[in-house]
Amino acid sequence: MPTTKRIFVALLFLCVWVMTKSAQAEDFYKEALLLGGYSDQDQWVGKSGSLKNSVGFEYYKKFSGESGDFLTLDLQLRFAYDSSENSEDAFGVEIHNAWLEYKLGLGKSIRVGHFDPAFGLEPVLDTHGTLLQTLAFKNIGFKKDWGVGYEGILGDFDYQIVAGLGSGMGIRHKDDNFLLTGRISTPKTKETRIGLSFLYGQNLASSQSWTIPAPDLVSDKSIRKKRIGIDFQRPLGIFDFKAEVAAGTDDDRTVAGGMAEIDYTVPQLQKLKLKMQTVYFSGDWEKKNARDLILSPVLEYKINSAMTVRLGYFHDFYSAHDEDKVILLQFYYYGL
């Protein structure tokens, strides 16, 4: 690692140490993610997509005045190990949330920093440490981006618009990258929630999903992305159901995909959840070998309010490659 990067990482650790010493207990949360499993293609694995073995924290603070909360600060990062990289490049710092939000009035706010683009289910679900993910990575290429967003109310609907760099975890500018997203939805208080999303931008694709050191770019050229998406959430009797579909283009390629998930909490054992997710996505609608289908049953057991164990089976059907079957065991801690 170059000297300047070493200095930057050392300063970051110093800032984290100072923050942990000064933070009140109710504002500071510790986090640990342990993950391992077996894949037919890669044998023993220690990661799943962007999820890697890591430790970290979240500092979440609301600032109040005489009229109530007016400012929110969120800083969430992990120190991660990527088992797929060589030993010299296997460690990095992932900055997930790093934003300030200022309330402008009832239902109106402005946010600046690193947070979810306003597209699909990702902005309204907490998938930070879960085995099952949304379509965010397949549609956008990342879950968080650096930018500024505005949230407001339009009649009976909530809406959000975000202007970002289009570089994901890293802060990069190359080939005029940018990302504009927008989402309008039924209110959060409704049992049935429906959202309509739009995306337009030139995104950079990175080889690693962390912030420090700066991730390597897959290409010096940005990808022109256009998307429209619909998402849906609703309880169905004893089940919780969620789904999203999206279609558009990556440069001159037509892309489309969908995700559906159903969750069931065992009545006699409320700490145990059974989940089933199906994801279909095509990176080039004209080519059959660019299509992918993944079936993923997951068992989730909540040991206590801070600790969760998950066991997942992922059957990945490829047209261009051999099938892959993966079993993953995850331990996740998030608490004071």
Secondary structure, DSSP 4 states (H G I P E B T S, - for coil): --HHHHHHHHHHHHHHHHHHHHS-GGGEEEEEEEEEEEETTTEEESEETTEEEEEEEEEEEEEEETTEEEEEEEEEEEEEE-TTS-GGGSEEEEEEEEEEEEEEETTEEEEEEEE--SSSSGGGS--TT-SS--SHHHHTS-S-EEEEEEEEEETTEEEEEEEE-S-TTS----SS-EEEEEEEES-TTSSSEEEEEEEEEEEPPBSS--SBSPPPBS-SS-EEEEEEEEEEEEEETTEEEEEEEEEEEETTEEEEEEEEEEEEE-TT-TTEEEEEEEEEEES-TT-GGGEEEEEEEEEEEE-SSSEEEEEEEEEEEESSS--EEEEEEEEEEEE-
